């Protein structure tokens, strides 16, 4: 299989974001691979759930509406991307509770690609700060 590099997934109970790392360790967001359970995702802004979007609550619903279910759906999305060969290694970053849900939900094929688990919620962190925080796990030129 061709080398497709490292992805970073940061998530909490309602929002999941995904970045691909380039050979210098810079992160580039992959918006179509994330998931937004807050009811204001790209698909929601366009008037529909969109393909592969879970049946999530309307805007204003409590942020942690069903964290285990949300993380399970995100893990399934990542597993699908892994099965497609879109990445070789995965760094996951989330608070300890969300990481626990991820460990339960992720299939073994996805768990084998996890290169690092970081028990901190970086989902709202600016990309430069995220790159600095995860530098030891990212590729370097």
N, C-alpha and C positions, 0 to 999 in steps of 0.2 A: 504494500500500500504506500502511496506517496505520502511524504511528510507534509502535514497541513498545520503543524505548529500547536501553539498554546492558546487556549481560550481561558478567560476569567469570567466567572459567574458570581455576581453579588446579588443577594436577595434577602428579603424579609418576609413578613406574612402577607404582603399585598403587592409587592413590586419586585421584579427580577430583571436584572440588566446583564448583558453579555458583551464582552469585548474580545477581539482577537489581538494577540501580541505580534508585532513585527519582529524582525531579527535583531532590532536594537532595544527591544523591551518597551516600545511605545504601544499604547493601547488604542484600538480603533473600535468604537462601538458598533455592534451588530443589532440594530433595533428590531429587526424582524425575528430575532431569536430570543428576545426577552419576553416578559409576560407582565401584564398590568392588571391587577385585580381590583384596582381602585375605581374602575368604571370610566376611566378617561384615557384609555389606550388609543393608539392611532386608529384602530378599527372602530372603537367607540366614537371617536371624533368624526369618523366618516359615516356614522349612522348604523353600524352593524358590528357584530362580534368578529367577523373575519374568519378565514379558514384556520382551524387549529386553536382558536381562542376558546377558553373555557367559558361555561355559563356562569358569569360572575355577576355580583350585585351591582345595583345602580350607584351613581355618584352619591356620596354622603353616607354610604353604608359604613359601619365601623371598620377601621383599618384592618384589624385582625379578625375579619369576618369568619374565616375558616382556614387558619394557617396551615394545618396539616394537609388539607385538600389542595390548597394553592401550591405548596411545596411539592406535593406528589405530582401535580400536573406539570410543574416546571421541570422536575426530574425526568418525567416521561418525554418532554420536549427535548431536553439535553440528550437523553438516551437515543432518541430518533436521529438527532444530528450526529451523534457519535457513530451510530450504525451506518450512516451515510458516508462516514469517513471524513467529516468536515474538520475534525481536530484530532490530535494525538494525545495531548495532555490537557487536563482541566484543573484550574485552581478555583476552589469554591470558598467564598467568604460570606459569612452570615453570623448572626448572633447564635450563641450555643443552642438555644431551643430550636431555631430553624435548621441548624446543622443536624441536630438529632432527627428531625423529621426527614431531612434529606437522606441521611444514612439508612433509615428504614425504607424509604420509597425507591431509592436508586437501585436499578438492577445491577447484577454483578458485572455485566459488560461495561457499564458506566463507571462503577467503582474502580475498576482496574485502570481507568484513564485518569483518575484523580491523583494529581501529583502533590497537591498541598491542600490542607483545610486550614482556614484562618478564621478563628472565632471572634469576628468583629463584623458589624454591619457597615459595609461600605457602599450601599446602594445609592446614597445621595452624595457621595464624595466626588469632588471634581477630579477629572481624569488625571491631572498632573499629580495630585495628592495620592491617588490610588496607585499610580506607577511607582511613586516613592515608597509607599507602604508595602508594596509587593515586590520590590526590586530584587530581593534575594531569590524569588521564584521565577522571575521573568528571564527570557533569553537576553544575551548581551552580545553586541557585535564585536 
